[in-house]
């Protein structure tokens, strides 16, 4: 079975099973404000550009899912009063993901998003939710003290925190695909939206919720 079919099958099985559950957990007391991650992601004008280190594909994916499925658990990203930690892949990360799935390198972001969207809205939803830890505000300083911790995602699967070296602000996130290169947090893209209940950390590759 191809990687695309595995992702599609996973999304279908989750949908048939009863949708996707958001797992709640205690929030950090450090976050006190309610600006949502959705507001942050759309604050740059919400357009495709030539910056491979920002998050246009994540933004468009969230908007596409919510347009097609307004009740999707992805909507938690718009609710700034709900604690959330999201690990968000850069546009370059999505480019690598699309190449792994299709064998095609897609330079232009608009065409890249079209390739991602062609996987189907349920698959896109499943992938997005695997990047979301609902109910927790996890800052980088806290993650660096959590080596070996398993985080349950809003998709239902888990990712494991792997702190590579004490004091070095890079964390590897181990996903459910044992054969891929696990993503790393990007030092200059940590603690996005810090000071709010919803925070995000930029990562170098797309997390995979299944063995592709």
N, C-alpha and C positions, 0 to 999 in steps of 0.2 A: 504494500500500500504506500502511495506517495505521501510526502510530508503534508501537502495540501489536503489530501483526503483524510489523513489522521486528525488534522486540526478540525476539519469540517465534521468528522464523526464525533469528536469530543464535544464540539459545540452542540450537535444534535442530541447527544446522549444527555447532556446537562439540561437542555431545554425540555426534553421529554420527561426527565426525572422529576421536574417540578421547579424549574427555574434556578436561579442562582441566589444563594443565601448570603446576606451580609452578616459577618460575625462581629459582635460587639465585644469591646474590652475596655478597661479603664483608661481614661485619657490622662496625658501628662498635665500636671498643674502649671507647667511653664507657659502653656499657650492660653491666652486670655481673650483674643479677638476673633472675629467671625468672618473675615474675608475668605471667600471660597477659592479653591484651586481653579475652578472654572473661570472665575473672574480674572485671576492672574494670567492664565493661559491665553485668554482672549484680549488681554490689555495691550498687546503689540499691534493691534489692527487686524489680527486674524486673517492674514494673507500668506500665501506661499512666497518664499524668497530664496536667496542663494546662501543662506546661513545654515550650514549642516549641523551646527551645534545648538540650535534651538528646537522648539517642540511643535512645529506646525502640523505634522502628521498625527501626533497624539491629540492635538486640539480638534482637528477635523474628524478624527475617528470618534471622539466623544460626542461631537455635535451630530454626526451621522447616526450613531446609535440612538441618541435621545430623540432625534427627529423620527426615526422609524419605530422606536419603542419607548414612548415617554415614561413608562413605569419601570424602565430598566434600573437595576441597582447601580448602574453607572451614574445615575442621577445624584448619588451621594456626593459627588464632586462639586455639585452646585449648592450644597447645603452647608454653608460655612460654620454653622453652629454644631455640626457633627464632626468629631475628631476623625482625621484620616491621615494616613501616610501613604504617599504614592511614589513609586519608583518609576520615573518617566524616561523612556528611551528618546534619545535625540533623533533628528531626522536622518542622520547618518546611520544610526542603529537600525532604523526601519529600512534603509536602503540595503543594508547587509542582510536583514531578515528576508526581504523580498527576493534578493539574489539567491539565498539559500533555498527558498521555496520554488522559484521559477527558473533559476539559471540565467536570469537577465539582470544586467546592471542598469539601473534607471537613474540618470543624472538629475532630471527635472522633478521638482517636488510634486507638482500637480499630477504628473504621470505616475509618480511613485505612489501617491495616495490612491489613484485609480486602481493600481495593482493590488494594494492592500484591501481596498473596498471590494474588489472582485472576489475575495475569499468568502463573502457573504456576511450579512450584518450579525448573525448569531456567532460566527467565528470571531469577528472583530470584537464583539462584546466579551466573549470568553477570554480573549487575549488581554483586553484592557483590564478586566476584573482580576486577572492574575497578577497585576501590578499594583493592586490597591490593598492596603491593610486598613480595614475599617475599624473605627473605635479606638485607635491609638494615634497619638502624636509623638512620633519618634524622631528626635533630632539627631544629627550626626554624632554628637558627643555621647549620646545614649547608645547608639548602634555600635560605636567603637568599644563599648563595655559588654557587648552581648555576643561574643564569639560562640558559635555553635547553636545559637537560638533558632528555633523553627518558628516562622511566622505564618499563621494561617491567613490566606488571602480571601478576598471577597468572592473569588471564583470557587473556593473550596479546597484547592490544593495548597501546598506549603512551599515556602522558599526558606533556605537556610542561610544565616549570616555567617560569613567566614572572614574574620578580621585577620589580615595578612601579617601585619606587624604593628606592635603597640606604638601609638603616637603617630603612625602614618595614616592620614585621613582617606584611605582607600579601602573599601570593603568589597569582597566578592559575594555575589548572591547566587547560590546554587539552586538551579531550577529542576524541573522534572524530566529534562532531556539529558541523559547521561553522556551523550556523544558530542554535544555542542560546546562552544567556549562560553563559559558563564560570564555574565556581565559584571562590570566593576562600577562602583560609584565614581563620579567625576569630581575631583576636588573643588573646582571652581563653580560647580553647579549643585552644591549641597545647601540644605536648609532654605530652599525656595519658599517664600511666604512665612518665614520665621516670625514668631510673635502671634501667630494665629493658630486656631485649632487644627487647621489643615496645612500640612507641609509636604514638600516633595523634594526628591533628590534625583538629579540627572544620572542616567546610566548609559553605558557604552554599547550594550546590545539589548535586543528584545528578549524578555523572559519567556520561556516556552513551557506551557502547562501540560505538555505530553512529550513522549519520546517520538521525535520526528525523524 
